[in-house]
Amino acid sequence: MGRDLFEQSPEARTAFEEADEALGFSLSRLCFEGPEADLQLTANTQPAILTASVAAWRMLVAEGWQPRYVVGHSLGEYSALVAAGSLTLGEAVRLVRQRGEAMQEAVPVGIGAMAAILGLPAEIVTTVCREVAGDQVCQPANFNSPTQIVIAGHREAVERAAAECKARGARLTTILKVSAPFHCPLMEPAREKMRLPLEAAAFAPLVIPLINNVDAAPITDGAAAREALLRQIAAPVRWTESIQFLLGEGIRQWIEVGPGKVLTGLIKAIAKEAAVEVTLLQAEDRAGREQLRERMV
């Protein structure tokens, strides 16, 4: 993860070096060489994705890109805050490592689950979760697109909800291979564990407005950014509304800076639903960077 950026961009290289120093071990070596099993541990995965994202961001800035807004999905909100100048990379990687540990420890393995529901509107999925929950937790965790909702909670309740959504016409329901039921009330212990680390961290005013996950609204105040990060641990990610807000602001060109192209696909689906044409570009892979450079000419 991120090796190509490290080798091609001096600015990207500094991101990995700063993360290594902040964490006290070679995160860069883990990203580039593995072992994969260690990289997949939540406490390592979160700082690794954050660092690779900031590395791509720094490369973009060095080449002259400057956005009107930043937005990040869940963990990506930390990357967005680094890009917006509110958090240093060193502070952010330490926070997300603690966040990963706290989220992993919040629920015993096997108790919780998450499931992706495709092809049903959010209103129906929300109603199903409420109807089948009983005395357990089951609710939407990620509103990813108009017809892609991820639910989270106790495993039995999530399985009941997935089956009922399928019965009501969902195109696909899939229990996800995740280590914990993120962004639901079962994460309250993690939220409490992160309160003191977040309060101790320095959050500067944002130089670029951020559309935050929990409110789907722009913020530029550092204290508001801190409070939003605390709330989002146990609250749904309102990604669809966030992107709809930016489409309403006239944003038509989007650059995904993290590993992979998941957010690009979600933005494409949301824009299609809104009948809006957008340009989608990626910064993490070599081909995507070539496209970006062509647009700079």
C-alpha positions as CSV (number, residue, x, y, z in Angstrom):
1,M,0.0,0.0,0.0
2,G,1.5,3.3,-1.1
3,R,4.9,2.1,-2.3
4,D,4.4,3.6,-5.7
5,L,3.7,7.0,-4.2
6,F,6.7,6.7,-1.8
7,E,9.0,6.0,-4.7
8,Q,7.7,8.6,-7.1
9,S,7.0,11.7,-4.9
10,P,9.3,13.3,-2.3
11,E,6.3,14.9,-0.7
12,A,4.6,11.5,-0.4
13,R,7.7,10.0,1.1
14,T,7.7,12.6,3.9
15,A,4.2,11.4,4.9
16,F,5.4,7.9,5.5
17,E,8.5,9.1,7.3
18,E,6.4,11.3,9.6
19,A,4.0,8.4,10.4
20,D,6.9,6.1,11.2
21,E,8.3,8.6,13.6
22,A,5.0,9.4,15.3
23,L,4.1,5.7,15.9
24,G,7.6,4.6,16.9
25,F,7.8,1.7,14.4
26,S,8.1,1.3,10.6
27,L,4.5,1.6,9.4
28,S,6.0,2.2,5.9
29,R,7.7,-1.2,6.0
30,L,4.5,-2.8,7.1
31,C,2.6,-1.1,4.2
32,F,5.1,-2.1,1.6
33,E,6.2,-5.5,2.8
34,G,3.6,-6.9,5.2
35,P,3.0,-9.4,6.6
36,E,-0.5,-9.0,5.4
37,A,-2.0,-10.5,8.5
38,D,-0.4,-7.7,10.6
39,L,-1.5,-5.0,8.1
40,Q,-5.1,-6.2,8.4
41,L,-5.2,-5.6,12.1
42,T,-7.5,-2.6,12.7
43,A,-4.9,-0.8,14.8
44,N,-2.5,-1.0,11.8
45,T,-4.9,-0.7,8.9
46,Q,-6.3,2.6,10.0
47,P,-3.0,4.5,10.3
48,A,-1.8,2.8,7.1
49,I,-4.8,4.0,5.1
50,L,-4.5,7.5,6.6
51,T,-0.8,7.7,5.8
52,A,-1.3,6.5,2.2
53,S,-4.1,9.0,1.7
54,V,-2.1,12.0,3.1
55,A,0.8,10.9,0.9
56,A,-1.4,11.1,-2.2
57,W,-2.8,14.4,-1.0
58,R,0.7,15.9,-0.5
59,M,1.6,14.9,-4.0
60,L,-1.4,16.7,-5.4
61,V,-0.6,19.9,-3.5
62,A,2.9,19.8,-4.8
63,E,1.5,19.7,-8.3
64,G,-0.8,22.6,-7.8
65,W,-4.2,21.1,-6.9
66,Q,-6.3,23.0,-4.4
67,P,-9.9,21.9,-3.6
68,R,-12.9,24.0,-2.5
69,Y,-14.0,21.3,0.0
70,V,-12.7,18.1,1.6
71,V,-14.8,15.1,2.7
72,G,-13.8,11.7,4.1
73,H,-15.7,8.5,4.7
74,S,-15.4,7.4,8.4
75,L,-11.7,7.0,8.9
76,G,-11.2,9.2,5.9
77,E,-12.5,12.2,7.9
78,Y,-9.1,12.2,9.7
79,S,-7.3,12.3,6.4
80,A,-9.6,15.2,5.3
81,L,-8.7,17.1,8.5
82,V,-5.0,16.7,7.9
83,A,-5.6,18.0,4.3
84,A,-7.6,20.9,5.7
85,G,-4.8,21.8,8.1
86,S,-6.6,21.1,11.3
87,L,-4.6,18.0,12.4
88,T,-0.9,17.2,11.9
89,L,-0.2,13.9,10.3
90,G,1.7,12.7,13.4
91,E,-1.3,13.6,15.7
92,A,-3.7,12.0,13.3
93,V,-1.9,8.6,13.0
94,R,-1.6,8.3,16.8
95,L,-5.3,9.1,17.1
96,V,-6.5,6.6,14.5
97,R,-4.3,3.9,16.0
98,Q,-6.0,4.4,19.3
99,R,-9.3,4.6,17.5
100,G,-8.7,1.2,15.8
101,E,-7.8,-0.4,19.1
102,A,-10.8,1.1,20.9
103,M,-13.2,0.0,18.2
104,Q,-11.8,-3.5,18.1
105,E,-12.1,-3.9,21.9
106,A,-15.6,-2.4,22.1
107,V,-17.5,-5.6,21.1
108,P,-16.3,-9.2,21.7
109,V,-15.6,-11.0,18.5
110,G,-18.7,-12.7,17.1
111,I,-21.2,-10.6,19.0
112,G,-21.6,-7.9,16.3
113,A,-21.9,-7.8,12.5
114,M,-22.4,-5.5,9.6
115,A,-24.3,-6.2,6.3
116,A,-24.5,-4.4,3.0
117,I,-28.0,-4.0,1.6
118,L,-28.1,-3.2,-2.1
119,G,-31.2,-2.1,-4.1
120,L,-33.5,-0.8,-1.4
121,P,-34.1,2.8,-0.4
122,A,-32.7,4.0,2.9
123,E,-36.2,4.5,4.3
124,I,-37.2,0.9,3.9
125,V,-33.8,-0.4,5.3
126,T,-34.2,1.9,8.3
127,T,-37.8,0.6,8.9
128,V,-36.7,-3.0,8.7
129,C,-33.9,-2.5,11.2
130,R,-36.3,-0.9,13.6
131,E,-38.9,-3.6,13.2
132,V,-36.6,-6.6,13.7
133,A,-34.2,-5.3,16.3
134,G,-36.3,-6.3,19.4
135,D,-34.1,-5.8,22.4
136,Q,-30.9,-5.8,20.3
137,V,-29.1,-3.1,18.3
138,C,-29.6,-3.0,14.6
139,Q,-29.5,0.2,12.5
140,P,-28.0,1.8,9.4
141,A,-24.3,2.5,9.8
142,N,-23.3,3.8,6.4
143,F,-25.7,5.6,4.0
144,N,-23.3,5.0,1.1
145,S,-25.5,5.8,-1.8
146,P,-29.3,6.0,-2.5
147,T,-29.5,2.2,-2.8
148,Q,-26.4,1.0,-0.9
149,I,-26.9,1.0,2.9
150,V,-24.7,-0.8,5.4
151,I,-26.3,-1.9,8.6
152,A,-24.7,-2.8,12.0
153,G,-25.5,-4.2,15.4
154,H,-25.9,-7.5,17.1
155,R,-25.2,-10.4,14.7
156,E,-28.6,-12.0,15.1
157,A,-30.5,-8.8,14.5
158,V,-28.3,-7.9,11.5
159,E,-29.0,-11.3,10.0
160,R,-32.7,-10.9,10.6
161,A,-32.7,-7.5,9.0
162,A,-30.7,-8.8,6.0
163,A,-33.1,-11.6,5.4
164,E,-36.1,-9.3,5.7
165,C,-34.6,-6.8,3.3
166,K,-34.1,-9.6,0.8
167,A,-37.7,-10.5,1.2
168,R,-38.7,-6.9,0.6
169,G,-36.9,-6.8,-2.7
170,A,-33.2,-6.0,-2.0
171,R,-31.0,-7.0,-4.9
172,L,-28.3,-8.3,-2.7
173,T,-27.6,-8.6,1.0
174,T,-24.1,-9.5,2.2
175,I,-22.7,-10.1,5.7
176,L,-19.4,-8.2,5.7
177,K,-16.1,-9.6,6.8
178,V,-15.3,-6.9,9.3
179,S,-13.8,-7.0,12.8
180,A,-16.5,-5.1,14.6
181,P,-20.0,-3.5,14.1
182,F,-18.8,0.1,13.4
183,H,-20.9,3.3,13.5
184,C,-23.7,2.0,15.8
185,P,-24.5,2.3,19.5
186,L,-22.4,-0.9,20.2
187,M,-19.4,1.4,19.7
188,E,-20.2,3.6,22.7
189,P,-17.4,2.1,24.7
190,A,-15.0,3.1,21.9
191,R,-16.4,6.6,21.8
192,E,-15.8,7.0,25.6
193,K,-12.2,5.7,25.2
194,M,-11.5,8.2,22.5
195,R,-12.9,11.2,24.4
196,L,-9.7,12.0,26.3
197,P,-7.3,11.4,23.4
198,L,-9.4,13.7,21.2
199,E,-9.7,16.3,23.9
200,A,-5.9,16.3,24.3
201,A,-5.2,16.7,20.6
202,A,-4.7,20.1,19.0
203,F,-7.3,20.9,16.4
204,A,-6.5,24.1,14.4
205,P,-9.1,26.0,12.4
206,L,-9.7,24.4,9.0
207,V,-8.2,26.2,6.0
208,I,-10.5,24.2,3.7
209,P,-14.2,23.5,4.7
210,L,-14.9,19.9,5.6
211,I,-18.3,18.2,5.1
212,N,-18.5,16.0,8.2
213,N,-20.0,12.6,8.4
214,V,-22.4,12.9,11.3
215,D,-24.2,16.1,10.1
216,A,-23.4,16.1,6.4
217,A,-22.7,19.8,6.8
218,P,-19.6,22.1,6.4
219,I,-17.4,22.9,9.3
220,T,-14.3,25.1,9.6
221,D,-13.9,25.3,13.4
222,G,-11.3,23.0,15.0
223,A,-13.4,22.3,18.1
224,A,-16.4,21.4,15.9
225,A,-14.1,19.0,14.0
226,R,-13.0,17.3,17.3
227,E,-16.6,16.9,18.5
228,A,-17.7,15.5,15.1
229,L,-15.0,12.9,15.2
230,L,-16.1,11.8,18.7
231,R,-19.8,11.5,17.6
232,Q,-19.1,9.6,14.4
233,I,-17.6,6.6,16.2
234,A,-21.1,5.4,17.2
235,A,-23.2,7.3,14.6
236,P,-24.1,6.6,11.0
237,V,-21.9,7.9,8.2
238,R,-24.2,10.2,6.1
239,W,-22.2,9.9,2.9
240,T,-25.0,10.2,0.5
241,E,-26.2,13.5,2.0
242,S,-22.6,14.8,2.2
243,I,-22.1,14.3,-1.6
244,Q,-25.5,15.6,-2.4
245,F,-24.6,18.8,-0.5
246,L,-21.5,19.2,-2.5
247,L,-23.3,18.6,-5.8
248,G,-25.7,21.3,-4.8
249,E,-22.6,23.6,-4.3
250,G,-21.7,23.0,-7.9
251,I,-18.8,20.6,-7.3
252,R,-18.3,18.6,-10.5
253,Q,-14.7,17.3,-10.3
254,W,-13.7,14.9,-7.6
255,I,-10.3,13.4,-6.7
256,E,-10.1,10.3,-4.5
257,V,-6.8,10.3,-2.6
258,G,-7.1,7.1,-0.5
259,P,-6.2,3.5,-1.6
260,G,-8.7,2.0,-3.9
261,K,-11.7,3.4,-5.8
262,V,-14.7,2.7,-3.5
263,L,-15.6,6.3,-2.9
264,T,-15.3,7.0,-6.7
265,G,-18.0,4.4,-7.3
266,L,-20.3,5.7,-4.6
267,I,-20.0,9.3,-5.8
268,K,-20.7,8.1,-9.4
269,A,-23.9,6.4,-8.1
270,I,-25.1,9.4,-6.1
271,A,-24.4,11.8,-9.0
272,K,-26.3,9.5,-11.4
273,E,-29.3,9.5,-9.1
274,A,-29.1,13.3,-9.1
275,A,-28.8,13.4,-12.9
276,V,-25.5,15.3,-12.7
277,E,-22.4,14.7,-14.8
278,V,-19.2,14.6,-12.8
279,T,-15.5,13.9,-13.4
280,L,-13.9,11.3,-11.1
281,L,-10.2,10.9,-10.8
282,Q,-7.9,8.9,-8.5
283,A,-4.5,9.9,-7.1
284,E,-3.3,6.7,-5.5
285,D,-2.5,4.7,-8.7
286,R,0.0,5.6,-11.5
287,A,-2.7,5.8,-14.2
288,G,-4.9,8.0,-12.2
289,R,-2.0,10.4,-11.5
290,E,-1.3,10.6,-15.3
291,Q,-4.9,11.7,-15.8
292,L,-4.5,14.3,-13.1
293,R,-1.4,15.7,-14.8
294,E,-3.1,15.9,-18.1
295,R,-5.8,18.0,-16.6
296,M,-3.2,20.3,-15.1
297,V,-1.9,21.2,-18.6
